[in-house]
Amino acid sequence: MSDTVPEQACLGEEPQLTAAEVAEQAGLPLDQTRRLFRTLGFAEHGDERAYTDADVAAMRLMTQILADGVIDHDVALNVTRGVGITMARLADWEVGELVQHVADGVPEGEPVDDDPGAWVLARLGERFEGLLVYAWRRHLAAAVARMESVRALDDDPHTTDLSVGFADIVGFTALSNEVSRERIGELVEVFEARCGDVIAREQGRLIKSMGDAVLFVNDDPMAAFATAEGIINVIGRDPRMPDVRVGLASGGVVLRMGDVFGPPVNLAARLTQVARRNRIIVDHATADLLPADQVESRPLPARPVRGFGVVEPVAVRRA
């Protein structure tokens, strides 16, 4: 089977245009068109006929967005980069989950030939596309609401006070050398899924997952503590799963490109390095914000923490 068939199945048409022809039809300079493709994360194809009418339509959309004057070129590139990174990861995730396990769900006697990817796409692609748009709109509405809430308190919608949590699997590197790749993959999937459920339940946001660790934020410090406690309960207390460590830090963070930056983010990650297995360690800012009648705090010996000098961590637990 030709290597181009799966690509055509995904794109819906055979690529027949060069980058120069896409640029001309879209009304964009060639160098700008190529840059937009690169920003979306697409590989360079030189003068190959690797593009379709859908690529022209996408570039025309970018032309219209820029012509409106609402956002400038740099902002457009930042948003485009975010779209590319997010969609690339989502596509890898979908292919890994759907195509890898397609044989388990194929009705007996139905041919899949040599291209399970095209088989899955033909049956599920349109429905997953609808789900993608639905989820994007719901998350967009939530993001707008968060920004409006921040603006009500602060003139800078990109900066706000949050409690940041970092949870990681204890001894993941050693563990990955001891068990099979399939088992490691299963552990990571369960870890991410369970952490995501706990974070959503406590009204938090999963900022990113790094395989053996997750970064999350909460507006309310007590909700952040409940999130950390919940992650330990569903991961560290499960004898089939590895132990975890959780660090929490609170303070001003910068929200940009779907990520968070600032000292609390770095400190939360550093605190996990001094936390005991299945324990929560916080900074003094977080400890001071937690209600004393619900959470017990115990200062630990001061110790050097990379990037922060000498820090006195605080161990916390449910009162």
C-alpha positions in Angstrom: 0.0 0.0 0.0 1.3 3.4 -0.9 2.7 5.5 1.9 0.5 8.4 0.7 -2.8 6.6 1.2 -3.0 7.1 5.0 -2.1 10.8 4.5 -4.8 11.2 1.9 -7.3 9.5 4.2 -6.6 12.0 6.9 -6.5 15.1 4.6 -9.5 14.1 2.6 -7.9 14.9 -0.7 -4.7 14.2 -2.6 -2.0 16.9 -2.1 -1.5 18.7 -5.4 -0.1 22.1 -4.5 3.3 23.5 -3.7 3.9 26.0 -0.9 4.4 28.7 -3.5 1.0 28.0 -5.1 -0.6 28.0 -1.6 0.9 31.3 -0.9 -0.2 32.8 -4.2 -3.8 31.6 -3.8 -4.0 32.7 -0.2 -2.6 36.1 -0.9 0.4 35.8 1.4 4.1 36.2 0.8 5.8 32.8 0.4 8.2 33.3 3.3 5.3 34.2 5.6 3.3 31.2 4.4 6.3 28.9 5.1 6.7 30.4 8.5 3.1 29.8 9.4 3.4 26.2 8.3 6.5 25.8 10.5 4.8 27.5 13.4 2.0 25.0 13.1 4.7 22.3 13.5 4.5 21.0 9.9 7.6 19.7 8.2 9.2 21.7 5.3 8.4 20.2 1.9 10.4 22.5 -0.4 8.9 22.6 -3.8 7.0 19.3 -3.4 3.3 19.1 -4.1 2.5 18.4 -0.5 -0.5 20.8 0.1 -4.2 20.8 -0.6 -7.0 23.3 -1.0 -7.6 23.0 2.8 -4.1 24.5 3.3 -5.1 27.4 1.1 -8.3 27.9 3.1 -6.3 27.9 6.4 -3.8 30.5 5.1 -6.7 32.7 3.8 -8.1 32.5 7.3 -4.8 33.8 8.7 -4.8 36.6 6.0 -8.3 37.7 7.1 -7.4 37.6 10.8 -4.3 39.8 10.2 -6.3 42.1 7.9 -8.9 42.7 10.6 -6.2 44.5 12.7 -7.5 43.1 16.0 -4.2 41.2 16.6 -0.7 41.8 15.1 1.5 39.3 13.4 3.4 38.3 16.5 0.3 37.5 18.4 -1.1 35.5 15.5 2.1 33.5 15.5 1.9 32.8 19.2 -1.7 31.6 18.9 -0.8 29.5 15.9 2.1 27.9 17.7 -0.2 27.0 20.6 -2.6 25.4 18.1 0.2 23.5 16.4 1.7 22.2 19.7 -1.7 21.1 21.1 -2.9 19.4 18.0 0.4 17.6 17.4 0.3 16.1 20.9 -3.4 15.3 20.6 -2.8 13.6 17.2 0.0 11.5 18.6 -2.1 10.6 21.6 -5.1 9.6 19.4 -3.1 7.5 17.0 -1.3 5.8 19.9 -4.5 4.9 21.6 -6.8 4.2 18.7 -4.6 2.6 16.0 -2.4 0.7 18.4 -5.5 -1.1 19.9 -7.6 -1.2 16.8 -7.4 -5.0 16.4 -9.2 -5.5 19.7 -12.2 -3.6 18.5 -12.5 -4.8 14.8 -15.7 -6.8 14.2 -14.8 -10.4 13.2 -14.5 -10.8 9.5 -14.1 -7.1 8.7 -11.0 -6.3 6.7 -8.5 -3.7 8.0 -5.9 -4.4 5.3 -2.6 -2.8 5.9 -3.9 0.5 7.1 -5.6 0.4 10.5 -5.2 4.2 10.7 -7.4 4.8 7.7 -9.9 2.2 9.0 -10.2 4.0 12.3 -10.4 7.4 10.7 -13.1 6.4 8.4 -15.3 5.2 11.3 -14.4 7.7 14.0 -12.7 10.7 12.5 -15.8 12.8 12.0 -17.2 12.1 15.5 -13.8 12.9 17.1 -13.6 16.1 15.2 -17.0 17.1 16.6 -15.9 16.2 20.1 -12.7 18.3 19.6 -14.7 21.4 18.6 -17.1 20.9 21.5 -14.3 20.5 24.1 -12.5 23.6 22.7 -15.6 25.7 23.0 -16.3 24.6 26.6 -12.7 25.2 27.6 -12.7 28.6 25.8 -15.8 29.7 27.8 -14.0 28.6 31.0 -10.9 30.5 30.1 -12.8 33.7 29.3 -14.6 33.4 32.6 -11.3 33.1 34.4 -9.8 36.1 32.7 -12.9 38.2 33.5 -12.6 37.1 37.1 -8.9 38.1 37.2 -9.6 41.5 35.5 -12.1 42.3 38.2 -9.3 42.0 40.8 -6.3 43.1 38.8 -5.5 45.2 35.7 -3.1 42.5 34.4 -5.1 39.5 33.1 -1.9 37.5 32.7 -0.8 37.7 36.3 -2.7 36.4 39.3 -2.3 34.7 42.7 -2.7 30.9 42.6 -1.7 27.8 44.5 0.5 25.7 42.3 0.9 21.9 42.7 3.5 19.5 41.4 3.0 15.8 41.8 5.5 13.2 40.7 6.1 9.5 40.8 8.8 8.4 43.2 11.7 6.5 41.6 10.3 6.6 38.1 13.7 6.3 36.3 14.6 3.2 38.3 11.1 1.8 37.8 11.3 2.3 34.1 14.4 0.1 34.0 12.8 -2.7 36.0 9.5 -3.2 34.2 8.4 -3.6 30.6 7.7 -0.6 28.3 4.0 -1.7 28.1 3.8 -1.7 31.9 5.4 1.8 32.1 3.0 3.0 29.5 0.0 1.7 31.5 1.3 3.3 34.7 1.7 6.7 33.0 -1.8 6.5 31.5 -3.4 5.6 34.9 -1.4 8.3 36.7 -2.4 11.0 34.2 -6.0 9.9 34.1 -6.5 9.7 37.9 -4.6 12.9 38.5 -6.8 14.7 35.9 -10.0 13.4 37.5 -8.9 14.6 41.0 -7.8 18.0 39.7 -11.1 18.6 37.8 -13.1 17.4 40.8 -11.5 20.0 43.0 -12.1 22.8 40.4 -8.4 23.0 39.5 -6.7 23.0 36.1 -4.2 20.5 34.8 -1.6 22.7 33.2 0.6 20.0 31.8 1.6 16.3 32.2 5.2 15.2 31.9 4.7 11.4 32.0 5.9 10.9 35.6 4.7 14.3 36.9 1.7 16.7 36.6 1.5 20.4 37.2 -1.8 21.9 38.3 -3.2 25.1 39.8 -6.1 26.0 42.0 -7.6 29.4 42.9 -8.2 28.3 46.4 -5.3 26.9 48.6 -7.6 24.5 50.4 -8.8 23.1 47.1 -5.1 22.7 46.1 -4.5 20.8 49.3 -7.6 18.6 48.7 -6.2 18.0 45.2 -2.8 16.9 46.5 -4.5 14.7 49.1 -6.7 13.2 46.4 -3.7 12.4 44.2 -2.0 10.6 47.0 -5.2 8.6 47.8 -5.8 7.4 44.2 -2.1 6.8 43.3 0.1 6.4 46.4 -2.5 4.4 48.4 -3.1 2.0 45.6 -0.8 -1.0 46.0 -0.7 -1.5 42.3 0.7 2.0 41.7 4.0 3.6 42.7 4.3 6.1 45.5 4.0 9.9 44.8 5.2 13.1 46.3 3.4 16.4 46.1 4.6 20.0 46.6 2.4 23.1 46.8 3.4 26.8 46.7 1.3 29.9 46.4 1.8 33.4 45.1 1.8 35.5 41.9 2.2 33.6 38.6 2.2 34.6 35.0 -0.3 32.9 32.7 0.9 32.7 29.1 0.3 30.3 26.2 -1.6 27.8 28.3 1.3 27.6 30.8 2.2 29.2 34.2 5.4 30.8 35.1 6.9 32.3 38.3 8.5 31.4 41.6 5.6 29.4 43.0 5.8 27.0 40.0 9.5 26.4 40.4 9.2 26.1 44.2 6.4 23.6 44.0 8.6 21.3 41.9 11.6 21.8 44.2 9.5 20.9 47.2 8.7 17.4 45.8 12.4 16.7 46.1 12.3 17.0 49.9 8.9 15.4 50.4 8.6 11.9 51.8 6.6 9.3 50.0 2.9 10.0 49.8 3.3 13.2 51.8 2.4 16.8 51.0 5.0 19.5 51.4 4.1 23.2 51.1 5.8 26.6 51.4 5.0 29.0 54.3 2.8 31.1 52.0 0.5 28.1 51.4 0.6 27.0 55.0 -0.5 30.4 56.2 -3.5 30.3 53.8 -4.7 26.8 54.9 -7.4 26.8 57.7 -5.7 25.6 60.9 -8.9 23.8 62.0 -8.8 21.6 58.9 -5.1 21.2 58.2 -2.2 20.4 60.6 1.1 22.1 59.7 4.6 21.0 60.9 7.6 23.1 59.9 10.6 20.9 58.8 14.3 21.7 59.2 15.5 24.4 56.9 17.5 23.2 53.9 19.0 24.6 50.8 16.7 24.5 47.8 18.2 25.2 44.3 17.2 28.6 43.1 15.7 29.7 46.4 18.5 29.6 49.0 17.6 28.1 52.4 13.9 27.3 52.7 11.9 25.9 55.6 9.4 23.5 54.1 6.1 22.7 55.9 4.6 19.2 56.1 0.8 19.3 56.1 -1.9 16.8 56.6 -5.7 16.6 57.3 -6.4 17.6 60.9 
